[in-house]
Amino acid sequence: MASKRPDGDVWNIVDNDEMSQHYGKNFKFDFSHISSEEIKELFKDYVWQNYRVGNKTLSSLYSEVNSYFYRFIQFAESRNIISLKGLTNVDVENYISYLHTTISEKTGKPMSYNNQRNCLDRFKTVIRWCQLHRPDDVPITEIFTGNEYTGVNRKLKIDFIPDDVVAQINEALKTEENPYLKYGIIILQSTGMRIGDLLKLRIDCIKPHLISGYTIEWVQHKGRKNKAPMPVRSECVAAIEKLVEITKDLRDEADEKDKNTLMIRRVPVGKGAGKVMNLNSVSFNNWFKKF
């Protein structure tokens, strides 16, 4: 990992963390829309230092810059705020009002409660970080009440898929023609892993159990650690074997980093049409929703 911060307002940083689901991906950070040089410098420092010491992943920082920080910058520009040091609780309340009335560019509807809360929480994170690392650039007094967005719309229990719906899913899988979706759902049901982890499974993830049967191993990218070997049913083992078989002839054409990834495919359309690449989450999630 480089120790020197990139120059300019546009950074291109390649994720070189082999434990990341985005390993090898280039992330483009663009700070050019921030007119206040003081705020721009502060956000750049926050992003670079958190990346350099490994506090946050590149993908998390990219999401913060392009989604959550972007909202605050919009608000700051509308209020002619050029420094964080003079912010007060009144500014925080005005920011919350701004989030309440903002229309999402993607949906054409007001921002969701969770999105509003995330925008404020990420802004809090920047302020807290500055209090430790750049105390002269943020308010001396507390500007948050601590009860913003709490206790509203909070889920108190986990949602489970009802048994009758699970039965419908399994029945529909019998005639599903997309092998990546069909066998991917079987693996997800068998293991409970995240979709992001599924898409990064290796072809050697199945190992014989010392006594009987098989176990599966994978990287839990969110926790950045290897999952302990987990016993799996024969249906899961068969699903992985099918995917290995289906993708066998594609491996010679794949990039070195993807050769041993289970979910590779030849891209049918778009920018990478014709190339053999790892299946991305956008495609899988779209299939999943339609299914």
C-alpha distance (Angstrom), angle and dihedral (degrees) to the residues before:
residue distance angle dihedral
M1 . . .
A2 3.80 . .
S3 3.79 117.0 .
K4 3.81 97.7 -158.1
R5 3.79 116.9 83.4
P6 3.82 114.2 -121.0
D7 3.80 118.5 -104.2
G8 3.79 124.9 -120.7
D9 3.78 132.2 25.1
V10 3.82 97.0 -74.6
W11 3.80 119.0 65.2
N12 3.80 127.1 -172.4
I13 3.80 109.7 -162.8
V14 3.80 123.6 175.7
D15 3.80 116.4 -145.4
N16 3.81 104.2 -121.1
D17 3.81 96.2 173.3
E18 3.81 107.5 116.8
M19 3.83 89.7 -158.6
S20 3.81 90.7 60.6
Q21 3.80 123.3 97.0
H22 3.81 85.5 -140.4
Y23 3.82 95.3 54.7
G24 3.79 109.9 155.8
K25 3.82 94.6 13.8
N26 3.79 120.1 130.8
F27 3.81 115.7 -130.5
K28 3.79 117.5 -158.6
F29 3.80 113.4 -152.6
D30 3.80 113.5 -166.3
F31 3.80 118.7 -169.4
S32 3.81 95.7 162.7
H33 3.84 93.5 105.3
I34 3.82 91.6 65.7
S35 3.80 106.5 94.9
S36 3.82 96.6 -174.0
E37 3.80 107.4 82.7
E38 3.81 90.6 -159.2
I39 3.81 94.5 55.0
K40 3.80 91.3 40.5
E41 3.81 91.5 54.2
L42 3.80 91.5 47.6
F43 3.82 94.0 51.1
K44 3.81 91.1 45.6
D45 3.79 90.4 52.2
Y46 3.82 91.6 47.8
V47 3.81 92.5 51.3
W48 3.79 96.2 43.7
Q49 3.79 97.6 45.2
N50 3.81 93.7 46.8
Y51 3.81 89.9 49.1
R52 3.81 94.7 44.4
V53 3.81 95.8 52.5
G54 3.81 93.6 39.1
N55 3.81 97.8 -115.9
K56 3.80 91.2 132.7
T57 3.78 135.3 19.4
L58 3.78 121.7 -112.9
S59 3.80 91.1 -114.2
S60 3.82 91.5 53.3
L61 3.79 92.6 48.9
Y62 3.81 90.7 46.2
S63 3.80 89.9 53.1
E64 3.80 91.3 49.2
V65 3.80 93.4 50.7
N66 3.80 96.5 45.4
S67 3.79 99.7 38.7
Y68 3.79 116.1 18.5
F69 3.80 103.2 26.5
Y70 3.80 89.2 42.7
R71 3.80 90.0 63.0
F72 3.78 93.1 51.8
I73 3.81 90.9 48.3
Q74 3.81 89.6 52.6
F75 3.80 89.3 51.6
A76 3.82 93.5 45.2
E77 3.81 91.8 50.3
S78 3.82 91.1 50.9
R79 3.82 90.5 52.0
N80 3.83 97.0 40.2
I81 3.81 90.2 -118.3
I82 3.81 107.8 164.5
S83 3.82 99.6 166.4
L84 3.78 136.9 38.2
K85 3.78 93.5 -148.9
G86 3.81 95.4 80.1
L87 3.81 96.7 47.3
T88 3.80 118.5 128.8
N89 3.78 136.8 -175.0
V90 3.80 87.6 -92.7
D91 3.81 88.5 62.4
V92 3.80 89.9 49.6
E93 3.80 90.9 51.7
N94 3.80 90.0 48.1
Y95 3.82 89.6 50.4
I96 3.81 90.3 52.2
S97 3.81 89.8 50.3
Y98 3.79 88.6 49.2
L99 3.82 90.7 53.1
H100 3.82 90.7 48.1
T101 3.79 91.1 56.7
T102 3.81 100.4 37.6
I103 3.81 117.5 114.3
S104 3.80 115.4 -142.0
E105 3.81 113.3 -118.9
K106 3.81 90.3 -145.8
T107 3.81 100.3 49.5
G108 3.80 103.2 22.4
K109 3.80 87.1 -131.9
P110 3.82 134.1 102.9
M111 3.79 114.1 -75.4
S112 3.79 114.2 -89.3
Y113 3.78 120.4 -106.6
N114 3.81 91.8 -111.9
N115 3.80 92.4 49.9
Q116 3.80 91.2 50.9
R117 3.79 90.8 49.2
N118 3.80 91.8 48.4
C119 3.80 91.2 51.5
L120 3.79 91.5 54.0
D121 3.82 93.9 41.2
R122 3.82 92.2 53.3
F123 3.79 90.0 48.6
K124 3.81 88.8 51.4
T125 3.80 88.3 51.5
V126 3.81 90.8 56.0
I127 3.81 91.5 49.4
R128 3.83 91.7 48.2
W129 3.80 91.0 48.2
C130 3.80 91.2 50.0
Q131 3.81 91.1 49.9
L132 3.81 86.7 62.8
H133 3.80 101.8 35.0
R134 3.82 106.6 21.2
P135 3.83 105.5 22.1
D136 3.81 93.2 160.0
D137 3.81 91.2 62.2
V138 3.81 100.2 57.6
P139 3.82 135.6 54.6
I140 3.79 117.8 -73.8
T141 3.80 92.7 -143.8
E142 3.81 126.3 61.3
I143 3.81 112.6 -91.5
F144 3.83 99.3 -178.7
T145 3.80 123.5 76.8
G146 3.80 92.3 -154.5
N147 3.80 95.9 -127.8
E148 3.81 100.2 80.5
Y149 3.79 111.1 135.0
T150 3.80 94.6 -8.7
G151 3.77 126.6 139.6
V152 3.81 95.1 10.1
N153 3.81 122.0 115.4
R154 3.78 89.2 -9.6
K155 3.80 116.6 162.9
L156 3.78 112.4 -130.8
K157 3.79 98.9 -171.1
I158 3.77 140.6 28.3
D159 3.81 120.1 -96.2
F160 3.80 115.2 -125.9
I161 3.78 128.1 -166.8
P162 3.85 107.1 -111.7
D163 3.81 116.5 -114.3
D164 3.81 93.1 -115.9
V165 3.81 90.7 54.7
V166 3.82 90.7 48.6
A167 3.81 87.8 52.9
Q168 3.82 89.9 52.3
I169 3.80 90.7 49.4
N170 3.80 92.7 51.5
E171 3.80 91.3 46.9
A172 3.82 91.2 50.7
L173 3.82 90.9 49.5
K174 3.80 89.5 65.0
T175 3.80 90.6 70.0
E176 3.83 99.4 30.4
E177 3.81 108.5 125.2
N178 3.82 99.0 -166.4
P179 3.83 103.3 89.1
Y180 3.81 94.5 -164.5
L181 3.79 91.2 55.6
K182 3.81 95.6 38.7
Y183 3.78 97.5 49.7
G184 3.80 92.5 33.4
I185 3.82 91.1 59.8
I186 3.79 90.6 48.2
I187 3.82 90.0 53.3
L188 3.82 91.7 46.6
Q189 3.81 91.6 50.4
S190 3.79 92.0 48.2
T191 3.80 97.9 47.7
G192 3.82 109.8 21.6
M193 3.81 90.1 -134.5
R194 3.80 122.5 152.9
I195 3.80 119.7 -97.4
G196 3.81 90.1 -117.3
D197 3.81 89.6 57.4
L198 3.82 91.7 46.0
L199 3.79 91.1 56.3
K200 3.80 90.1 54.1
L201 3.81 97.5 47.9
R202 3.80 114.8 134.2
I203 3.80 124.2 -130.3
D204 3.81 89.4 -118.9
C205 3.83 95.0 52.8
I206 3.83 92.5 113.0
K207 3.82 116.8 79.4
P208 3.81 130.4 177.9
H209 3.82 113.0 -104.1
L210 3.81 114.7 -119.1
I211 3.80 91.3 -122.3
S212 3.80 106.6 24.6
G213 3.78 142.0 -32.9
Y214 3.80 125.1 12.7
T215 3.79 142.1 -67.0
I216 3.78 131.4 -149.9
E217 3.80 127.1 -140.2
W218 3.79 127.5 -165.7
V219 3.78 142.9 158.1
Q220 3.80 115.7 -99.5
H221 3.78 95.8 -146.2
K222 3.79 96.3 -172.3
G223 3.80 91.5 56.7
R224 3.80 91.0 34.0
K225 3.78 94.4 -132.3
N226 3.79 141.0 104.3
K227 3.78 116.0 -95.3
A228 3.80 113.3 -121.7
P229 3.85 111.9 -109.4
M230 3.81 107.7 -79.6
P231 3.83 125.1 -159.5
V232 3.81 111.9 -119.5
R233 3.77 136.4 -167.4
S234 3.78 123.3 -106.9
E235 3.85 90.5 -107.1
C236 3.80 90.3 63.4
V237 3.80 92.6 46.7
A238 3.82 90.2 49.6
A239 3.82 91.5 49.0
I240 3.81 91.8 53.5
E241 3.81 91.7 46.0
K242 3.81 89.3 52.3
L243 3.80 91.8 51.8
V244 3.81 91.1 47.9
E245 3.80 89.2 52.1
I246 3.82 94.3 46.1
T247 3.81 93.6 49.9
K248 3.82 97.9 39.2
D249 3.81 96.3 100.4
L250 3.81 92.3 47.9
R251 3.79 97.4 58.9
D252 3.80 97.2 82.9
E253 3.82 89.0 60.0
A254 3.81 96.8 46.3
D255 3.81 124.4 98.7
E256 3.78 114.1 -96.9
K257 3.81 92.3 -105.4
D258 3.83 91.6 54.6
K259 3.81 100.7 41.2
N260 3.79 94.6 97.6
T261 3.80 96.8 35.8
L262 3.80 112.8 113.9
M263 3.82 100.4 -142.4
I264 3.80 103.6 57.4
R265 3.80 122.4 139.5
R266 3.78 142.5 166.7
V267 3.80 106.7 -97.1
P268 3.84 108.0 -121.7
V269 3.81 101.4 -161.5
G270 3.78 142.4 2.7
K271 3.77 133.6 44.6
G272 3.81 94.8 -28.2
A273 3.82 96.6 40.9
G274 3.80 112.0 157.4
K275 3.81 95.1 14.4
V276 3.79 123.6 116.8
M277 3.78 107.2 -123.4
N278 3.78 141.5 154.6
L279 3.82 112.6 -84.6
N280 3.80 109.4 -102.0
S281 3.78 127.5 -137.6
V282 3.82 94.3 -116.8
S283 3.81 92.5 61.5
F284 3.79 94.2 42.6
N285 3.81 93.6 47.2
N286 3.81 91.1 49.7
W287 3.82 90.6 51.8
F288 3.79 89.7 45.8
K289 3.81 93.5 52.5
K290 3.81 92.8 47.9
F291 3.80 90.4 48.2
